[in-house]
Amino acid sequence: MNIIDHSDKFLKDGIKIQVLEIIVDNIESHASNLIEILKSTLWIDKLDIFMQKAYRATSKKTIEKLVQIFSDAKNSEISSSFGEYLVSIVSGLALEREFGHERIPISELLKEKVTGNASFDYHTIDDNVFVFGESKYSSVDNPYNDAIQQVKEFIADGKDDMDLIHLKNFSTKASENYILEKKHYSISFSIVSRNRLLVLKHAVDNYDYFKKFDKWYVIGVIIDDNIEG
């Protein structure tokens, strides 16, 4: 996974829009890596004994299902399910690597549904502030508008408030800051166009909405198998 920080190219009226381009060039290798990330339960071991018991139970079947999805991706073309999980997880890894965020497990591992998530796809902690991330994948399009619209709807529906019941287990300080309305957001989307910077620019051009919050992350994920000829 290669990460390119384009933030300095997209300054907008003092709004902190951090822009990353992620290049994923070996699907089989990444699928194997994602399986290892899913199987790791180190995040559970850091919680109190009650939450450890709860999350071991809620995550077990989900991990088994996702491992199967990721294993299938190593032997066939990318499915929409695998693509969206890939975008979510590599986005969290990129935020951790480039900006020092603390990663929180993807939302499916925190909730009772085996797959399918009716809220934000991934979360990180940025200097004691929760980041709420939404990811979209398409093999034929650059779905940044879908990601932005989904974030708008989730905020309007209070999905970030609902996620707090899980997020509070990972950071007391970030939870306290959330109550003070300190929170950040991230959109992640696959890119199929070869003009990557233009696609990222189009996403950032929605900054009139972004400026409602003091920091945003815009992440474009290029999966080489999907790049247009």
CYANA upper distance limits for C-alpha pairs under 8 A (distance plus 0.5 A):
  1 MET  CA     22 ILE  CA      7.21
  1 MET  CA     23 ILE  CA      6.14
  1 MET  CA     24 VAL  CA      5.49
  1 MET  CA     25 ASP  CA      7.39
  2 ASN  CA     22 ILE  CA      6.17
  2 ASN  CA     23 ILE  CA      5.56
  2 ASN  CA     24 VAL  CA      7.33
  3 ILE  CA     20 LEU  CA      7.27
  3 ILE  CA     21 GLU  CA      6.23
  3 ILE  CA     22 ILE  CA      5.10
  3 ILE  CA     23 ILE  CA      6.95
  3 ILE  CA     94 ALA  CA      7.42
  4 ILE  CA     20 LEU  CA      6.20
  4 ILE  CA     21 GLU  CA      5.55
  4 ILE  CA     22 ILE  CA      6.95
  5 ASP  CA     18 GLN  CA      8.27
  5 ASP  CA     19 VAL  CA      6.59
  5 ASP  CA     20 LEU  CA      5.19
  5 ASP  CA     21 GLU  CA      6.98
  5 ASP  CA     98 GLU  CA      8.48
  6 HIS  CA     10 PHE  CA      7.63
  6 HIS  CA     18 GLN  CA      7.98
  6 HIS  CA     19 VAL  CA      5.69
  6 HIS  CA     20 LEU  CA      6.24
  6 HIS  CA     21 GLU  CA      7.74
  7 SER  CA     11 LEU  CA      7.55
  7 SER  CA     17 ILE  CA      7.18
  7 SER  CA     18 GLN  CA      5.31
  7 SER  CA     19 VAL  CA      5.13
  7 SER  CA     20 LEU  CA      7.52
 10 PHE  CA     17 ILE  CA      7.57
 10 PHE  CA     18 GLN  CA      8.49
 10 PHE  CA     19 VAL  CA      7.88
 10 PHE  CA    201 LYS  CA      7.88
 10 PHE  CA    204 VAL  CA      7.77
 11 LEU  CA     15 ILE  CA      7.41
 11 LEU  CA     16 LYS  CA      7.71
 11 LEU  CA     17 ILE  CA      7.41
 12 LYS  CA     16 LYS  CA      8.05
 12 LYS  CA     17 ILE  CA      8.04
 12 LYS  CA    207 TYR  CA      7.71
 15 ILE  CA    210 PHE  CA      8.30
 15 ILE  CA    211 LYS  CA      6.50
 15 ILE  CA    214 ASP  CA      6.87
 15 ILE  CA    215 LYS  CA      7.17
 16 LYS  CA    214 ASP  CA      6.89
 16 LYS  CA    215 LYS  CA      5.27
 16 LYS  CA    216 TRP  CA      6.75
 17 ILE  CA    204 VAL  CA      8.20
 17 ILE  CA    215 LYS  CA      6.45
 17 ILE  CA    216 TRP  CA      5.29
 17 ILE  CA    217 TYR  CA      6.08
 17 ILE  CA    218 VAL  CA      7.41
 18 GLN  CA    215 LYS  CA      8.22
 18 GLN  CA    216 TRP  CA      6.74
 18 GLN  CA    217 TYR  CA      5.23
 18 GLN  CA    218 VAL  CA      6.65
 19 VAL  CA    200 LEU  CA      8.18
 19 VAL  CA    217 TYR  CA      6.42
 19 VAL  CA    218 VAL  CA      5.29
 19 VAL  CA    219 ILE  CA      6.30
 19 VAL  CA    220 GLY  CA      8.50
 20 LEU  CA    217 TYR  CA      8.27
 20 LEU  CA    218 VAL  CA      6.88
 20 LEU  CA    219 ILE  CA      5.28
 20 LEU  CA    220 GLY  CA      6.81
 21 GLU  CA    219 ILE  CA      6.38
 21 GLU  CA    220 GLY  CA      5.41
 21 GLU  CA    221 VAL  CA      6.50
 21 GLU  CA    222 ILE  CA      7.88
 22 ILE  CA     90 VAL  CA      8.44
 22 ILE  CA     91 SER  CA      8.42
 22 ILE  CA     94 ALA  CA      8.16
 22 ILE  CA    219 ILE  CA      7.81
 22 ILE  CA    220 GLY  CA      6.65
 22 ILE  CA    221 VAL  CA      5.22
 22 ILE  CA    222 ILE  CA      6.46
 23 ILE  CA    221 VAL  CA      6.50
 23 ILE  CA    222 ILE  CA      5.27
 23 ILE  CA    223 ILE  CA      6.69
 23 ILE  CA    224 ASP  CA      7.83
 24 VAL  CA     30 HIS  CA      8.23
 24 VAL  CA    221 VAL  CA      7.74
 24 VAL  CA    222 ILE  CA      6.51
 24 VAL  CA    223 ILE  CA      5.43
 24 VAL  CA    224 ASP  CA      6.90
 25 ASP  CA    223 ILE  CA      6.68
 25 ASP  CA    224 ASP  CA      5.81
 25 ASP  CA    225 ASP  CA      8.15
 26 ASN  CA     30 HIS  CA      6.71
 26 ASN  CA    224 ASP  CA      8.47
 27 ILE  CA     31 ALA  CA      6.40
 27 ILE  CA     73 ALA  CA      8.18
 27 ILE  CA     74 LYS  CA      7.26
 28 GLU  CA     32 SER  CA      6.81
 28 GLU  CA     73 ALA  CA      7.75
 28 GLU  CA     74 LYS  CA      5.13
 28 GLU  CA     75 ASN  CA      8.30
 29 SER  CA     33 ASN  CA      6.74
 30 HIS  CA     34 LEU  CA      6.52
 31 ALA  CA     35 ILE  CA      6.76
 31 ALA  CA     70 PHE  CA      5.93
 31 ALA  CA     71 SER  CA      7.29
 31 ALA  CA     73 ALA  CA      7.30
 31 ALA  CA     74 LYS  CA      6.81
 32 SER  CA     36 GLU  CA      7.03
 32 SER  CA     70 PHE  CA      7.98
 32 SER  CA     71 SER  CA      7.91
 32 SER  CA     74 LYS  CA      8.35
 33 ASN  CA     37 ILE  CA      6.86
 34 LEU  CA     38 LEU  CA      6.64
 34 LEU  CA     70 PHE  CA      7.94
 34 LEU  CA     86 LEU  CA      8.35
 34 LEU  CA     89 ILE  CA      8.15
 35 ILE  CA     39 LYS  CA      6.67
 35 ILE  CA     66 LEU  CA      8.45
 35 ILE  CA     67 VAL  CA      6.14
 35 ILE  CA     70 PHE  CA      7.16
 35 ILE  CA     71 SER  CA      8.29
 36 GLU  CA     40 SER  CA      6.74
 38 LEU  CA     63 ILE  CA      6.77
 38 LEU  CA     66 LEU  CA      8.45
 38 LEU  CA     67 VAL  CA      7.90
 39 LYS  CA     63 ILE  CA      7.34
 41 THR  CA     45 ASP  CA      7.14
 42 LEU  CA     46 LYS  CA      7.22
 43 TRP  CA     47 LEU  CA      7.74
 43 TRP  CA    104 ILE  CA      8.40
 43 TRP  CA    105 PRO  CA      8.10
 44 ILE  CA     51 MET  CA      8.20
 44 ILE  CA     52 GLN  CA      5.89
 44 ILE  CA     55 TYR  CA      7.42
 44 ILE  CA     56 ARG  CA      7.84
 45 ASP  CA     52 GLN  CA      7.03
 47 LEU  CA     51 MET  CA      6.49
 47 LEU  CA     52 GLN  CA      6.33
 47 LEU  CA    169 ASN  CA      7.59
 47 LEU  CA    170 PHE  CA      8.08
 48 ASP  CA     52 GLN  CA      6.61
 49 ILE  CA     53 LYS  CA      6.85
 50 PHE  CA     54 ALA  CA      6.89
 51 MET  CA     55 TYR  CA      6.46
 51 MET  CA    169 ASN  CA      8.40
 52 GLN  CA     56 ARG  CA      6.49
 53 LYS  CA     57 ALA  CA      6.97
 54 ALA  CA     58 THR  CA      6.81
 55 TYR  CA     59 SER  CA      6.21
 55 TYR  CA    109 LEU  CA      8.19
 55 TYR  CA    110 LEU  CA      7.03
 56 ARG  CA     60 LYS  CA      6.53
 58 THR  CA     62 THR  CA      8.03
 58 THR  CA    109 LEU  CA      7.47
 58 THR  CA    110 LEU  CA      7.24
 58 THR  CA    111 LYS  CA      6.75
 58 THR  CA    112 GLU  CA      5.78
 59 SER  CA     63 ILE  CA      6.45
 59 SER  CA    108 GLU  CA      8.11
 59 SER  CA    109 LEU  CA      5.22
 59 SER  CA    110 LEU  CA      6.96
 59 SER  CA    111 LYS  CA      7.83
 59 SER  CA    112 GLU  CA      7.98
 59 SER  CA    114 VAL  CA      8.43
 60 LYS  CA     64 GLU  CA      6.96
 61 LYS  CA     65 LYS  CA      6.70
 61 LYS  CA    114 VAL  CA      6.62
 62 THR  CA     66 LEU  CA      6.59
 62 THR  CA    108 GLU  CA      7.33
 62 THR  CA    109 LEU  CA      6.83
 62 THR  CA    113 LYS  CA      7.97
 62 THR  CA    114 VAL  CA      4.96
 62 THR  CA    115 THR  CA      6.90
 63 ILE  CA     67 VAL  CA      6.46
 63 ILE  CA    109 LEU  CA      7.62
 64 GLU  CA     68 GLN  CA      6.93
 65 LYS  CA     69 ILE  CA      6.94
 65 LYS  CA    114 VAL  CA      7.62
 65 LYS  CA    115 THR  CA      8.13
 66 LEU  CA     70 PHE  CA      6.59
 66 LEU  CA    115 THR  CA      8.42
 67 VAL  CA     71 SER  CA      6.44
 68 GLN  CA     72 ASP  CA      6.64
 69 ILE  CA     73 ALA  CA      6.93
 69 ILE  CA     81 SER  CA      8.16
 69 ILE  CA     82 PHE  CA      6.80
 70 PHE  CA     74 LYS  CA      7.35
 70 PHE  CA     82 PHE  CA      6.80
 71 SER  CA     75 ASN  CA      7.84
 72 ASP  CA     76 SER  CA      6.89
 73 ALA  CA     77 GLU  CA      6.87
 73 ALA  CA     78 ILE  CA      6.18
 73 ALA  CA     79 SER  CA      7.66
 73 ALA  CA     82 PHE  CA      7.39
 78 ILE  CA     82 PHE  CA      6.90
 78 ILE  CA     83 GLY  CA      6.76
 79 SER  CA     83 GLY  CA      6.53
 80 SER  CA     84 GLU  CA      6.71
 80 SER  CA    137 TYR  CA      7.12
 80 SER  CA    138 SER  CA      7.39
 80 SER  CA    139 SER  CA      8.37
 81 SER  CA     85 TYR  CA      6.88
 82 PHE  CA     86 LEU  CA      6.44
 83 GLY  CA     87 VAL  CA      6.71
 83 GLY  CA    137 TYR  CA      6.14
 83 GLY  CA    138 SER  CA      8.05
 84 GLU  CA     88 SER  CA      6.69
 84 GLU  CA    135 SER  CA      6.88
 84 GLU  CA    136 LYS  CA      6.23
 84 GLU  CA    137 TYR  CA      5.46
 85 TYR  CA     89 ILE  CA      6.59
 86 LEU  CA     90 VAL  CA      6.52
 87 VAL  CA     91 SER  CA      6.50
 87 VAL  CA    135 SER  CA      6.71
 87 VAL  CA    136 LYS  CA      7.72
 87 VAL  CA    137 TYR  CA      7.48
 87 VAL  CA    188 SER  CA      7.18
 87 VAL  CA    189 PHE  CA      7.17
 87 VAL  CA    190 SER  CA      7.39
 87 VAL  CA    221 VAL  CA      6.96
 88 SER  CA     92 GLY  CA      7.01
 88 SER  CA    106 ILE  CA      8.00
 88 SER  CA    121 ASP  CA      6.98
 88 SER  CA    122 TYR  CA      6.61
 88 SER  CA    133 GLY  CA      8.37
 88 SER  CA    134 GLU  CA      7.92
 88 SER  CA    135 SER  CA      6.08
 88 SER  CA    188 SER  CA      7.61
 89 ILE  CA     93 LEU  CA      6.80
 89 ILE  CA    106 ILE  CA      7.60
 89 ILE  CA    122 TYR  CA      7.95
 90 VAL  CA     94 ALA  CA      6.49
 91 SER  CA     95 LEU  CA      6.74
 91 SER  CA    188 SER  CA      7.32
 91 SER  CA    219 ILE  CA      7.41
 91 SER  CA    221 VAL  CA      8.48
 92 GLY  CA     96 GLU  CA      6.72
 92 GLY  CA    103 ARG  CA      6.56
 92 GLY  CA    122 TYR  CA      7.52
 92 GLY  CA    123 HIS  CA      7.76
 92 GLY  CA    124 THR  CA      7.22
 93 LEU  CA     97 ARG  CA      6.61
 93 LEU  CA    103 ARG  CA      7.72
 94 ALA  CA     98 GLU  CA      6.31
 94 ALA  CA     99 PHE  CA      8.39
 95 LEU  CA     99 PHE  CA      5.88
 95 LEU  CA    100 GLY  CA      7.12
 95 LEU  CA    101 HIS  CA      6.18
 95 LEU  CA    124 THR  CA      8.28
 96 GLU  CA    100 GLY  CA      5.14
 96 GLU  CA    101 HIS  CA      4.77
 96 GLU  CA    102 GLU  CA      6.44
 96 GLU  CA    103 ARG  CA      6.92
 97 ARG  CA    101 HIS  CA      7.94
 99 PHE  CA    126 ASP  CA      8.49
100 GLY  CA    126 ASP  CA      7.93
101 HIS  CA    124 THR  CA      6.55
101 HIS  CA    125 ILE  CA      5.90
101 HIS  CA    126 ASP  CA      5.47
101 HIS  CA    127 ASP  CA      7.82
102 GLU  CA    124 THR  CA      5.96
102 GLU  CA    125 ILE  CA      5.49
102 GLU  CA    126 ASP  CA      7.33
103 ARG  CA    123 HIS  CA      7.21
103 ARG  CA    124 THR  CA      5.09
103 ARG  CA    125 ILE  CA      7.09
104 ILE  CA    122 TYR  CA      7.78
104 ILE  CA    123 HIS  CA      6.07
104 ILE  CA    124 THR  CA      5.88
104 ILE  CA    125 ILE  CA      8.08
104 ILE  CA    170 PHE  CA      8.10
105 PRO  CA    109 LEU  CA      6.96
105 PRO  CA    110 LEU  CA      7.91
105 PRO  CA    122 TYR  CA      7.66
105 PRO  CA    123 HIS  CA      7.93
106 ILE  CA    110 LEU  CA      7.86
106 ILE  CA    121 ASP  CA      6.71
106 ILE  CA    122 TYR  CA      5.30
106 ILE  CA    123 HIS  CA      7.43
107 SER  CA    111 LYS  CA      7.15
107 SER  CA    117 ASN  CA      7.47
107 SER  CA    119 SER  CA      8.46
107 SER  CA    120 PHE  CA      7.63
107 SER  CA    121 ASP  CA      6.06
107 SER  CA    122 TYR  CA      6.29
107 SER  CA    123 HIS  CA      8.24
108 GLU  CA    112 GLU  CA      8.25
108 GLU  CA    113 LYS  CA      7.49
108 GLU  CA    114 VAL  CA      7.48
108 GLU  CA    115 THR  CA      6.75
108 GLU  CA    116 GLY  CA      7.55
108 GLU  CA    117 ASN  CA      6.75
108 GLU  CA    121 ASP  CA      8.32
110 LEU  CA    166 HIS  CA      7.41
113 LYS  CA    117 ASN  CA      8.03
117 ASN  CA    121 ASP  CA      7.48
119 SER  CA    154 PHE  CA      7.24
119 SER  CA    159 LYS  CA      6.29
119 SER  CA    160 ASP  CA      8.13
119 SER  CA    163 ASP  CA      8.09
120 PHE  CA    132 PHE  CA      6.73
120 PHE  CA    133 GLY  CA      6.23
120 PHE  CA    134 GLU  CA      5.74
120 PHE  CA    151 VAL  CA      8.26
120 PHE  CA    154 PHE  CA      8.03
120 PHE  CA    159 LYS  CA      7.85
120 PHE  CA    160 ASP  CA      7.88
120 PHE  CA    163 ASP  CA      8.45
121 ASP  CA    132 PHE  CA      8.35
121 ASP  CA    133 GLY  CA      6.36
121 ASP  CA    134 GLU  CA      5.57
121 ASP  CA    135 SER  CA      6.86
122 TYR  CA    132 PHE  CA      6.93
122 TYR  CA    133 GLY  CA      5.48
122 TYR  CA    134 GLU  CA      7.06
123 HIS  CA    130 PHE  CA      7.38
123 HIS  CA    131 VAL  CA      5.88
123 HIS  CA    132 PHE  CA      5.45
123 HIS  CA    133 GLY  CA      6.15
124 THR  CA    130 PHE  CA      6.43
124 THR  CA    131 VAL  CA      5.61
124 THR  CA    132 PHE  CA      7.58
125 ILE  CA    129 VAL  CA      5.91
125 ILE  CA    130 PHE  CA      5.12
125 ILE  CA    131 VAL  CA      6.35
125 ILE  CA    174 ALA  CA      7.83
126 ASP  CA    130 PHE  CA      6.72
126 ASP  CA    131 VAL  CA      7.18
128 ASN  CA    171 SER  CA      7.93
128 ASN  CA    173 LYS  CA      6.34
128 ASN  CA    174 ALA  CA      4.90
128 ASN  CA    177 ASN  CA      7.78
129 VAL  CA    173 LYS  CA      8.39
129 VAL  CA    174 ALA  CA      5.20
129 VAL  CA    175 SER  CA      8.25
129 VAL  CA    177 ASN  CA      6.91
129 VAL  CA    178 TYR  CA      7.49
129 VAL  CA    182 LYS  CA      6.85
129 VAL  CA    183 LYS  CA      6.08
129 VAL  CA    184 HIS  CA      7.49
130 PHE  CA    174 ALA  CA      6.42
130 PHE  CA    175 SER  CA      8.18
130 PHE  CA    178 TYR  CA      7.70
130 PHE  CA    182 LYS  CA      8.41
130 PHE  CA    183 LYS  CA      5.93
130 PHE  CA    184 HIS  CA      6.74
131 VAL  CA    183 LYS  CA      6.65
131 VAL  CA    184 HIS  CA      5.06
131 VAL  CA    185 TYR  CA      5.59
131 VAL  CA    186 SER  CA      7.22
132 PHE  CA    160 ASP  CA      7.71
132 PHE  CA    183 LYS  CA      8.30
132 PHE  CA    184 HIS  CA      6.82
132 PHE  CA    185 TYR  CA      5.18
132 PHE  CA    186 SER  CA      6.46
133 GLY  CA    185 TYR  CA      6.26
133 GLY  CA    186 SER  CA      4.88
133 GLY  CA    187 ILE  CA      6.15
133 GLY  CA    188 SER  CA      7.76
134 GLU  CA    147 ALA  CA      6.58
134 GLU  CA    150 GLN  CA      7.88
134 GLU  CA    151 VAL  CA      7.08
134 GLU  CA    186 SER  CA      6.87
134 GLU  CA    187 ILE  CA      5.60
134 GLU  CA    188 SER  CA      6.62
135 SER  CA    147 ALA  CA      6.57
135 SER  CA    187 ILE  CA      6.47
135 SER  CA    188 SER  CA      4.99
135 SER  CA    189 PHE  CA      6.00
136 LYS  CA    143 PRO  CA      6.65
136 LYS  CA    144 TYR  CA      7.84
136 LYS  CA    146 ASP  CA      7.51
136 LYS  CA    147 ALA  CA      6.30
136 LYS  CA    188 SER  CA      6.86
136 LYS  CA    189 PHE  CA      5.24
136 LYS  CA    190 SER  CA      7.14
137 TYR  CA    142 ASN  CA      8.38
137 TYR  CA    143 PRO  CA      7.23
137 TYR  CA    189 PHE  CA      6.23
137 TYR  CA    190 SER  CA      5.60
138 SER  CA    142 ASN  CA      7.25
138 SER  CA    143 PRO  CA      7.18
138 SER  CA    190 SER  CA      6.79
138 SER  CA    191 ILE  CA      8.46
139 SER  CA    190 SER  CA      8.33
139 SER  CA    192 VAL  CA      7.38
139 SER  CA    226 ASN  CA      6.25
140 VAL  CA    192 VAL  CA      6.94
140 VAL  CA    226 ASN  CA      8.00
141 ASP  CA    190 SER  CA      8.32
141 ASP  CA    191 ILE  CA      7.40
141 ASP  CA    192 VAL  CA      6.54
141 ASP  CA    193 SER  CA      8.27
142 ASN  CA    189 PHE  CA      7.27
142 ASN  CA    190 SER  CA      6.37
142 ASN  CA    191 ILE  CA      5.33
142 ASN  CA    192 VAL  CA      6.61
142 ASN  CA    193 SER  CA      7.76
142 ASN  CA    199 VAL  CA      7.83
143 PRO  CA    147 ALA  CA      7.02
143 PRO  CA    189 PHE  CA      6.38
143 PRO  CA    190 SER  CA      7.31
143 PRO  CA    191 ILE  CA      8.20
144 TYR  CA    148 ILE  CA      6.69
144 TYR  CA    187 ILE  CA      7.92
144 TYR  CA    188 SER  CA      7.76
144 TYR  CA    189 PHE  CA      6.15
144 TYR  CA    203 ALA  CA      6.41
145 ASN  CA    149 GLN  CA      6.50
145 ASN  CA    203 ALA  CA      7.63
146 ASP  CA    150 GLN  CA      6.55
147 ALA  CA    151 VAL  CA      6.80
147 ALA  CA    187 ILE  CA      6.36
147 ALA  CA    188 SER  CA      7.44
147 ALA  CA    189 PHE  CA      7.47
148 ILE  CA    152 LYS  CA      6.82
148 ILE  CA    187 ILE  CA      7.02
149 GLN  CA    153 GLU  CA      6.75
150 GLN  CA    154 PHE  CA      6.57
151 VAL  CA    155 ILE  CA      6.60
151 VAL  CA    187 ILE  CA      8.25
152 LYS  CA    156 ALA  CA      6.69
153 GLU  CA    157 ASP  CA      6.58
154 PHE  CA    158 GLY  CA      6.54
154 PHE  CA    159 LYS  CA      5.51
154 PHE  CA    160 ASP  CA      7.48
155 ILE  CA    159 LYS  CA      6.48
155 ILE  CA    160 ASP  CA      6.83
158 GLY  CA    162 MET  CA      6.95
159 LYS  CA    163 ASP  CA      6.73
160 ASP  CA    164 LEU  CA      7.09
161 ASP  CA    165 ILE  CA      8.39
163 ASP  CA    167 LEU  CA      6.76
164 LEU  CA    168 LYS  CA      6.19
164 LEU  CA    175 SER  CA      7.90
165 ILE  CA    169 ASN  CA      8.24
166 HIS  CA    170 PHE  CA      8.30
167 LEU  CA    171 SER  CA      7.51
167 LEU  CA    175 SER  CA      7.88
168 LYS  CA    172 THR  CA      6.45
168 LYS  CA    174 ALA  CA      8.22
168 LYS  CA    175 SER  CA      6.00
171 SER  CA    175 SER  CA      6.69
172 THR  CA    176 GLU  CA      6.74
173 LYS  CA    177 ASN  CA      6.71
174 ALA  CA    178 TYR  CA      6.55
175 SER  CA    179 ILE  CA      7.02
176 GLU  CA    180 LEU  CA      7.19
177 ASN  CA    181 GLU  CA      7.00
177 ASN  CA    182 LYS  CA      5.71
177 ASN  CA    183 LYS  CA      8.01
178 TYR  CA    182 LYS  CA      5.40
178 TYR  CA    183 LYS  CA      6.31
183 LYS  CA    213 PHE  CA      8.18
184 HIS  CA    213 PHE  CA      7.32
184 HIS  CA    214 ASP  CA      7.68
184 HIS  CA    215 LYS  CA      6.05
184 HIS  CA    216 TRP  CA      6.47
185 TYR  CA    215 LYS  CA      7.57
185 TYR  CA    216 TRP  CA      5.67
185 TYR  CA    217 TYR  CA      6.87
186 SER  CA    216 TRP  CA      6.12
186 SER  CA    217 TYR  CA      4.87
186 SER  CA    218 VAL  CA      6.38
186 SER  CA    219 ILE  CA      8.02
187 ILE  CA    217 TYR  CA      6.79
187 ILE  CA    218 VAL  CA      5.69
187 ILE  CA    219 ILE  CA      6.66
188 SER  CA    218 VAL  CA      6.65
188 SER  CA    219 ILE  CA      5.08
188 SER  CA    220 GLY  CA      6.30
188 SER  CA    221 VAL  CA      7.64
189 PHE  CA    219 ILE  CA      7.03
189 PHE  CA    220 GLY  CA      5.76
189 PHE  CA    221 VAL  CA      6.44
190 SER  CA    220 GLY  CA      6.27
190 SER  CA    221 VAL  CA      5.09
190 SER  CA    222 ILE  CA      6.31
190 SER  CA    223 ILE  CA      7.70
191 ILE  CA    196 ARG  CA      7.52
191 ILE  CA    199 VAL  CA      8.07
191 ILE  CA    220 GLY  CA      6.61
191 ILE  CA    221 VAL  CA      6.30
191 ILE  CA    222 ILE  CA      5.62
191 ILE  CA    223 ILE  CA      7.89
191 ILE  CA    227 ILE  CA      7.96
192 VAL  CA    222 ILE  CA      7.25
192 VAL  CA    223 ILE  CA      8.15
192 VAL  CA    226 ASN  CA      6.16
192 VAL  CA    227 ILE  CA      5.00
192 VAL  CA    228 GLU  CA      6.24
193 SER  CA    199 VAL  CA      7.99
193 SER  CA    227 ILE  CA      6.64
193 SER  CA    228 GLU  CA      6.37
194 ARG  CA    227 ILE  CA      7.04
194 ARG  CA    228 GLU  CA      7.11
195 ASN  CA    199 VAL  CA      7.12
196 ARG  CA    200 LEU  CA      6.78
197 LEU  CA    201 LYS  CA      6.52
198 LEU  CA    202 HIS  CA      6.72
199 VAL  CA    203 ALA  CA      6.91
200 LEU  CA    204 VAL  CA      6.72
200 LEU  CA    218 VAL  CA      8.10
200 LEU  CA    219 ILE  CA      8.46
200 LEU  CA    220 GLY  CA      7.28
201 LYS  CA    205 ASP  CA      6.54
202 HIS  CA    206 ASN  CA      7.89
203 ALA  CA    218 VAL  CA      7.95
204 VAL  CA    218 VAL  CA      7.70
206 ASN  CA    210 PHE  CA      7.18
207 TYR  CA    211 LYS  CA      6.39
208 ASP  CA    212 LYS  CA      8.12
210 PHE  CA    215 LYS  CA      8.26
210 PHE  CA    216 TRP  CA      7.10
211 LYS  CA    215 LYS  CA      8.36
222 ILE  CA    226 ASN  CA      8.22
222 ILE  CA    227 ILE  CA      7.89
223 ILE  CA    227 ILE  CA      7.35
